[in-house]
Amino acid sequence: MTQPRSNFTQCASTLEENNQTHVLKFHLLGFSEDPDLQPILFGLFLSMYLVTVLGNLLLILAVSSDSHLHTPMYFFLSNLSFADICFISTMVPKMIVDMQSHSRVISYVGCLTQMSAFHTFGCMDDMLLTVMAYDGFVAICHPLQYQVIMSPRFCVNLVLVSFLFSLLYSLLHNLSISQLTSFNGTEIANFFCDPSQLLILACSGTFTNNIIMYFILIVFGFIPISGICFSYYKIACSILRAPSSGGKYKAFSTCGSHLSVVCLFYGTSLGVYIDSALFHSPRNSAVASVMYTVITPMLNPFIYSLRNRDIKSALWRLQSRTIFSVPIPNSLCFLLAKPVI
């Protein structure tokens, strides 16, 4: 993969910068330009995308079709699955098409649009994980008031607030990026329009925009992380006070899946920002980006369903209804008919 040089050595002088025009398109470098690797990468990412979409759709279908799963926890989980489908769909389909067409060009407007969707659904994931942590906190620490606190109307309001919060986050990010008036180069060292890579390419207002973007990241990241940490602190205190080991195990198993997804999502996403801020390693950033943009949405249905008896039972009932609801052709009816003696 082509390694872009540092922003300091690339940017032109002040006089030349004033003469630069607005960039109309960018070139996404992706992972490799080796033609022999393209079929492998194409098959790999197409498979991961299909598994992600089908897995999350199946989870949404299981929750919506089973009345036993019409609870706040599974309502938030189905919304998380929907956000994951939208999140991965903002990047991977274009990358797959680019591999087939051998063209990795994206327009400036298309780049801003992709970044807007990326931030909206990425922040939506972030907020829903926080809401799910709060739901676990209420269920474990206030079980008697759970039905009153987590009413259907309150749950819907939590999802709506999360979506509006995500839209605001995306709008502020895009306003910050749109202030960049000149770029010294058009090669983005990633498979999508990564905002941190655009800041590296920018030649004007980089210091101010860096401060603004990282301030936005700290504010909008601090609130969800604080909510998750507070919820799990209270959950841990409540679990440690539980008299029976069976109750402790049940509480830990309930929170285990959610905690695994939180660590995977935040660990990789924060790693990308820290790496881009300190080391400027495009290859490491691209690999880490795959972890939280592709791997995490793909693993979510498996993490939440493999050790969840309710989900597995709902999937089994859904499969049974699907099989027995398929009409049997008349030509095969004799196979099911009672033999005449």
C-alpha positions, 0 to 999 in steps of 0.5 A: 500500500502506498505510504503517504508522506507527512502533512508537513512535508507535503503541504505547499507554501502559503502562496501556493496554498492560496492558489489551490482549488477545492478537491473534487474527488479522492482516491481510496487506497484500500488494503492493497493494489496488488491485482492478485490479491483483489479476488481474495479480498473481494471474496473475503469482504463479500462473505463478511458483508453477507454474513453480517446482513443476514445474521442481523436480519435474522436476529431482528426477525427472531425478536419481532416474531416471538412475543417472548422477546418483546422486552426492552433488552431485545428491543434495543438489541434489534435496533442495534442490529439495524444500526449495524446493518446500516453502519457496515453498508455505508462502506463495504458495498462501495469497496466491493464494487470498487474492487470489481470495477478497478476504480477507487475514486470517490467524489468530494460530495460522496466522501462527505455523504459517506462520512455523515452516514459513518458518523451517524450509525457509528454514534448510534451503535455507541449510544445503543450500547450505552442504553443497553448498559442502562437497561442492565443496570435497572434490571439488576439493581432495581428489579422491582421497579424495572417494568415501571422504569423501562416502559415501552414509551420510555424505551422508544424515547431512548432510541429516538434521543440516541438517533438525534444525538447521533445526527448532531454528532455527524453534523458537527463532524461534517461541518468541521471537515467542510471547513478544510479548503485545500488538500495536498494530495487526494489519496486516502490511506483507507478503504473509506473516507476516514476523517483522520486521514482527511486531516492528514491530507489537509493543508489549511486549518489543520490545527484548529480542525484537529482541536475541534474534532477531538473536542467533539470526539471527547465530548460525544465519546465521554458521555456514552463511556461514562454512562457504560462505566457507571452502569457496570460499576453499579452492576458489579456492586450489586452482584458482589452483594448477592448472597447466592453464587447462582444469582451472581453467575446469572447476572454475569452471564446476562452482562457478558455478551454486552460487555464483550461487544463494548470492549471490542467496539471501543477498543478498536475504534479508540485504537484507530484515533490514538494511532492516527494521532500519535503514529500516523500508520495508515496500514495499522489504521486500515486494519483496526478500522476493519475490526470496528467497521466490519468484524464487530457488526458481524460478530454481534449476532453470534455473541448475543445468540450463542449463549442466549437461550431465549434467542436460540429458542426463538430462532428454532421456533422461527425455523420450525414455522418457516419449514412447516409453512412452506406449501408442499407440491401435489406431486410429493403429497403421496410421500406424506400420505398414510399407506393403505394396507 
